[in-house]
Amino acid sequence: MLLSIIIPFHEYSSLLDRMLLSLIPQLSEQTELILVGDGISELMSLSIQKKHPEISIYTIPKTGANSARQYGIEKSQGDYILLSDSDDVIPDQTLLLYQTIIQKHQPDIIIGNVERYTESVNQGIFYHFTHADTLLYKNKLSDHQLYSFPVLIFCKCFNRNLMKAIRFEDSSMYQDFSISANLFKQANSLFFTNEIVYCYYARKDSVSSSESNTPSNLMAALPAVYSVIDHYNIHTLSSIEKKFFTFSLIRFYFTAILRSIPLHNIDLSNRLRKDALNHLFIRDLFNIILVPKPFIMGIIIYSKIIFILYYKVKRLTVKR
């Protein structure tokens, strides 16, 4: 089996049907589609199986989507793993694209593009990769390529050997951050493509939406970055891994701080900034000076004066 697609779900809805309709026509002898029902009834499982005999369905006690994902990975047989949410869409020909790349290049990770929709309106693509459609080795990546490595796990296809040390346990809004960073640490070869491999539908009740911007949620996200810090032993990293580690910390903390500003809670923003300063140092920033965006983000975090000015200006332009 070449490729396993794993989708957790907690109810049978029109959104799950939409995902299945996008995926089932793409299945072949080299692919398997695994649904893991989080707390669903045996009757519902049998009903879905009867309607879609091409797929494998498992049920677990209600413990959350991450436990369902982990269970699906353990049950899968594919050499490569593809993860998806139940309310998004995987475009036509995506599985064929993945299979072609795998058979030709056998990369550790395949990274594709994402199209974002808000209330069914196409908001455009997330990324534009340079040096796409060719096999790249981690130790040869430029600083810009390192920074462009996406946080989202759903636009990536992973060699299952990378997944052995990964546990889907963190339920915070930054789980993608920790999983992606830890997988990058283990990978050697990457394949970027600008083809759209995932259609992400933003919903108001999503954990990544602005509705989830609460002090408790933002502080609860910190274990995601601590997981990466624990995984990356700074004393044994290559120069490439050190830069990626710095990019990852800056991306995490700056995003968390940015999400805290609409709450008009300077104490919360300061707590996040001070936590960042426990792990970010000025020498790290000058290491990435050739990539302006994360360098500027790092300076905003590092300098108290610049941070306060940025906070005040940004607070005037965002709504709570």
Secondary structure in CASP SS format (residue, H / E / C, confidence):
PFRMAT SS
TARGET T0000
AUTHOR 0000-0000-0000
METHOD secondary structure of the structure
MODEL  1
M C 1.00
L C 1.00
L E 1.00
S E 1.00
I E 1.00
I E 1.00
I E 1.00
P E 1.00
F E 1.00
H C 1.00
E C 1.00
Y C 1.00
S C 1.00
S H 1.00
L H 1.00
L H 1.00
D H 1.00
R H 1.00
M H 1.00
L H 1.00
L H 1.00
S H 1.00
L H 1.00
I H 1.00
P H 1.00
Q H 1.00
L C 1.00
S C 1.00
E C 1.00
Q C 1.00
T E 1.00
E E 1.00
L E 1.00
I E 1.00
L E 1.00
V E 1.00
G E 1.00
D E 1.00
G C 1.00
I C 1.00
S C 1.00
E H 1.00
L H 1.00
M H 1.00
S H 1.00
L H 1.00
S H 1.00
I H 1.00
Q H 1.00
K H 1.00
K H 1.00
H C 1.00
P C 1.00
E C 1.00
I C 1.00
S E 1.00
I E 1.00
Y E 1.00
T E 1.00
I E 1.00
P C 1.00
K C 1.00
T C 1.00
G C 1.00
A H 1.00
N H 1.00
S H 1.00
A H 1.00
R H 1.00
Q H 1.00
Y H 1.00
G H 1.00
I H 1.00
E H 1.00
K H 1.00
S C 1.00
Q C 1.00
G C 1.00
D C 1.00
Y E 1.00
I E 1.00
L E 1.00
L E 1.00
S C 1.00
D C 1.00
S C 1.00
D C 1.00
D C 1.00
V E 1.00
I C 1.00
P C 1.00
D C 1.00
Q C 1.00
T H 1.00
L H 1.00
L H 1.00
L H 1.00
Y H 1.00
Q H 1.00
T H 1.00
I H 1.00
I H 1.00
Q H 1.00
K H 1.00
H H 1.00
Q C 1.00
P C 1.00
D C 1.00
I E 1.00
I E 1.00
I E 1.00
G E 1.00
N E 1.00
V E 1.00
E E 1.00
R E 1.00
Y E 1.00
T E 1.00
E C 1.00
S C 1.00
V E 1.00
N E 1.00
Q E 1.00
G E 1.00
I E 1.00
F C 1.00
Y C 1.00
H C 1.00
F C 1.00
T C 1.00
H C 1.00
A C 1.00
D C 1.00
T E 1.00
L E 1.00
L E 1.00
Y E 1.00
K H 1.00
N H 1.00
K H 1.00
L C 1.00
S C 1.00
D H 1.00
H H 1.00
Q H 1.00
L H 1.00
Y H 1.00
S C 1.00
F C 1.00
P C 1.00
V C 1.00
L C 1.00
I C 1.00
F C 1.00
C C 1.00
K E 1.00
C E 1.00
F E 1.00
N E 1.00
R H 1.00
N H 1.00
L H 1.00
M H 1.00
K C 1.00
A C 1.00
I C 1.00
R C 1.00
F C 1.00
E C 1.00
D C 1.00
S C 1.00
S C 1.00
M C 1.00
Y C 1.00
Q H 1.00
D H 1.00
F H 1.00
S H 1.00
I H 1.00
S H 1.00
A H 1.00
N H 1.00
L H 1.00
F H 1.00
K H 1.00
Q H 1.00
A C 1.00
N C 1.00
S E 1.00
L E 1.00
F E 1.00
F E 1.00
T E 1.00
N E 1.00
E E 1.00
I E 1.00
V E 1.00
Y E 1.00
C E 1.00
Y E 1.00
Y E 1.00
A E 1.00
R C 1.00
K C 1.00
D C 1.00
S C 1.00
V C 1.00
S C 1.00
S C 1.00
S H 1.00
E H 1.00
S H 1.00
N C 1.00
T C 1.00
P H 1.00
S H 1.00
N H 1.00
L H 1.00
M H 1.00
A H 1.00
A C 1.00
L H 1.00
P H 1.00
A H 1.00
V H 1.00
Y H 1.00
S H 1.00
V H 1.00
I H 1.00
D H 1.00
H H 1.00
Y C 1.00
N C 1.00
I H 1.00
H H 1.00
T H 1.00
L C 1.00
S C 1.00
S H 1.00
I H 1.00
E H 1.00
K H 1.00
K H 1.00
F H 1.00
F H 1.00
T H 1.00
F H 1.00
S H 1.00
L H 1.00
I H 1.00
R H 1.00
F H 1.00
Y H 1.00
F H 1.00
T H 1.00
A H 1.00
I H 1.00
L H 1.00
R H 1.00
S H 1.00
I H 1.00
P H 1.00
L H 1.00
H C 1.00
N C 1.00
I H 1.00
D H 1.00
L H 1.00
S H 1.00
N H 1.00
R H 1.00
L H 1.00
R H 1.00
K H 1.00
D H 1.00
A H 1.00
L H 1.00
N C 1.00
H C 1.00
L C 1.00
F C 1.00
I H 1.00
R H 1.00
D H 1.00
L H 1.00
F H 1.00
N H 1.00
I C 1.00
I C 1.00
L C 1.00
V C 1.00
P H 1.00
K H 1.00
P H 1.00
F H 1.00
I H 1.00
M H 1.00
G H 1.00
I H 1.00
I H 1.00
I H 1.00
Y H 1.00
S C 1.00
K H 1.00
I H 1.00
I H 1.00
F H 1.00
I H 1.00
L H 1.00
Y H 1.00
Y H 1.00
K H 1.00
V H 1.00
K H 1.00
R H 1.00
L H 1.00
T H 1.00
V C 1.00
K C 1.00
R C 1.00
END
